[in-house]
């Protein structure tokens, strides 16, 4: 369950160029793409935890 009592998806938003939480109950449609997301030092779960949450990445 997400922080708001609803399921959410933490993801990088290409439009906002920032991390966003997307609520599943607000999705209108989904489609699979052949595109792949490449993690970079400044976009990824480790970076999110360090910069947004304040927890160091110990990988």
C-alpha positions in Angstrom: 0.0 0.0 0.0 1.3 3.5 -0.8 1.8 6.4 1.5 -1.7 7.8 0.8 -3.5 4.5 1.5 -3.6 3.8 -2.2 -1.2 1.8 -4.4 1.4 4.1 -6.0 4.3 3.8 -8.4 7.5 5.7 -7.8 9.1 6.6 -11.1 11.1 9.1 -13.0 8.9 11.5 -14.8 10.3 12.5 -18.2 7.8 15.5 -18.4 8.8 16.9 -15.0 12.4 15.7 -15.0 11.9 14.6 -11.4 10.7 11.7 -9.3 7.0 11.3 -9.0 4.5 9.1 -7.3 1.8 7.9 -9.7 -1.5 6.6 -8.2 -2.7 3.4 -9.9 -6.3 4.3 -9.4 -5.7 7.3 -11.6 -4.3 5.5 -14.6 -6.6 5.6 -17.6 -4.8 3.0 -19.7 -1.5 1.1 -19.9 0.5 -0.1 -22.8 3.8 -2.0 -23.1 6.6 -0.4 -25.0 9.9 -1.8 -26.2 11.7 1.1 -24.6 14.1 0.4 -21.7 15.0 2.7 -18.9 18.7 2.9 -18.1 19.7 3.8 -14.6 22.3 6.6 -14.4 24.1 8.0 -11.3 21.6 10.9 -11.1 18.4 8.9 -11.9 17.7 5.7 -10.1 16.4 4.3 -6.8 19.8 4.8 -5.1 19.8 8.5 -6.1 16.2 8.9 -5.0 16.9 7.5 -1.5 20.0 9.7 -1.1 18.6 13.0 -2.4 14.9 12.8 -1.5 14.7 10.5 1.5 18.2 11.2 2.9 19.3 7.6 3.2 22.8 6.9 1.8 23.1 4.3 -1.0 25.3 1.5 0.3 25.5 -0.7 -2.8 
